[in-house]
Amino acid sequence: MLKKMVAFVARHAGKERSIKVRILSLVLGIFAFFIVAPIVLGMGGHFIAKHVNLAIPRIVEVPTGIAGICVGLFFLLWAVSAFWFIGKGTPVPFASPTRLVTCGPFKYTRNPIKLGAILFYFGVGTICDQIATGLIMLTIGAILGTIYHKTIEEKELRLRFGHEYEQYRERTSFFIPWPPKNKNVA
């Protein structure tokens, strides 16, 4: 089943798409990750947070949530613009970049979109409910994103980009932004 999913994504990913298709893909991605995902994660986070007692004053929670949203949007916009302008694609697999993007935020982490998204979810959950909800949304988003990246996306990228992706994978952090490892140093 997993191999079929990877093969399906690989068959449809990385193809030249018209500007209309790329824009439609972006709109659908925005709807999914900025409306549907925060609502679903927020409901789950609120349910779980009812059983957690974190006594953080709102005067601390609100600026923390705003910071999460701002930093998250920074990473998201930086990564999406790199995909759009350099890779000629979008984060949506159907209209994904036609070439491997390894610059911009992708120089420091292979998953800046996931990083931006979970920081955004943390901020939204914190502002709309409480910091416990934000932390739960961040955690669930990170777990689900990691499962997707490890089981589908990395395999699909290996199929499409082969050795180039393997070299990139070896020198670049999976999630936490770090300077790239220099593999040429003895």
SVG drawing of the C-alpha trace seen along z (x, -y; Angstrom):
<svg xmlns="http://www.w3.org/2000/svg" viewBox="-13 -41 54 43">
<polyline fill="none" stroke="black" stroke-width="0.4" points="0.0,0.0 2.8,-2.4 4.8,-1.6 1.7,-2.4 1.2,-5.7 4.9,-6.7 4.6,-5.6 1.4,-7.6 3.0,-10.7 6.1,-10.2 4.1,-9.8 2.3,-13.1 5.0,-15.1 7.7,-17.3 6.0,-17.8 5.8,-21.2 2.4,-22.7 0.7,-25.8 0.6,-28.9 -3.2,-28.3 -2.6,-24.8 0.1,-26.1 -2.1,-28.9 -5.0,-26.5 -2.7,-24.1 -1.5,-26.9 -5.1,-27.9 -6.1,-24.3 -2.9,-24.0 -3.7,-27.2 -7.2,-26.0 -6.0,-22.6 -3.1,-23.9 -4.4,-27.3 -8.1,-26.5 -8.8,-22.7 -5.7,-21.6 -5.8,-24.3 -9.5,-23.6 -9.0,-19.8 -5.8,-20.2 -7.4,-22.9 -10.4,-20.7 -8.1,-17.8 -5.7,-20.1 -8.6,-21.8 -10.0,-18.4 -6.7,-17.2 -5.7,-20.5 -8.8,-20.4 -7.0,-17.7 -3.7,-19.6 -3.1,-22.3 -0.6,-24.9 -1.1,-28.1 0.4,-30.6 -1.0,-34.2 -2.7,-35.4 -0.3,-38.3 2.4,-35.8 0.4,-33.4 -0.8,-36.0 2.7,-37.5 4.1,-33.9 1.3,-32.9 1.8,-35.9 5.6,-35.1 4.7,-31.5 2.5,-32.8 5.0,-35.3 8.0,-33.0 5.9,-30.2 4.6,-32.4 8.2,-33.6 9.4,-30.1 6.3,-29.2 6.5,-32.2 10.3,-31.8 9.9,-28.1 6.9,-28.6 8.6,-31.4 11.7,-29.2 9.5,-26.5 7.6,-28.9 10.5,-30.9 13.4,-28.5 11.7,-25.1 8.8,-26.3 6.3,-24.5 4.3,-24.5 4.4,-22.5 1.4,-20.5 2.7,-17.2 0.5,-17.5 2.3,-20.7 5.6,-20.1 8.9,-21.7 10.5,-20.4 13.9,-20.5 15.3,-19.8 15.3,-23.1 18.3,-23.2 18.7,-26.9 16.9,-29.5 15.4,-27.8 16.1,-24.4 19.8,-25.0 19.2,-24.8 16.4,-22.2 14.8,-19.7 11.4,-20.6 11.0,-24.3 7.3,-24.1 6.6,-21.7 8.6,-23.8 6.6,-26.9 3.3,-25.1 3.7,-23.7 4.9,-27.0 1.9,-28.6 -0.4,-26.0 1.2,-26.5 0.5,-30.3 -3.1,-29.8 -3.8,-27.3 -2.2,-29.5 -4.0,-32.7 -7.4,-31.0 -7.4,-28.8 -4.3,-28.5 -0.7,-27.5 -1.4,-23.9 -3.6,-23.7 -0.8,-25.3 1.7,-22.9 -0.5,-19.9 -1.2,-21.2 2.5,-21.7 3.2,-18.1 0.5,-16.4 1.5,-18.4 5.1,-17.5 4.3,-13.8 1.9,-13.6 4.3,-15.7 7.3,-13.4 5.3,-10.3 4.4,-11.7 7.9,-12.9 9.6,-9.7 7.2,-7.2 6.2,-9.0 8.0,-12.2 11.6,-11.1 11.0,-7.9 9.4,-9.9 12.3,-12.4 14.7,-9.5 12.8,-8.1 12.8,-11.5 16.2,-13.0 18.3,-9.9 21.9,-10.7 21.3,-14.5 18.7,-14.0 20.8,-11.6 23.7,-14.1 21.3,-16.9 19.8,-14.6 23.3,-13.8 24.3,-17.4 21.0,-19.0 19.1,-18.7 15.7,-16.9 13.8,-19.4 15.7,-21.7 17.4,-24.5 21.2,-24.0 24.0,-25.2 24.7,-22.5 27.3,-19.8 30.3,-20.1 30.9,-16.6 34.1,-17.6 36.0,-18.2 38.3,-15.3"/>
</svg>
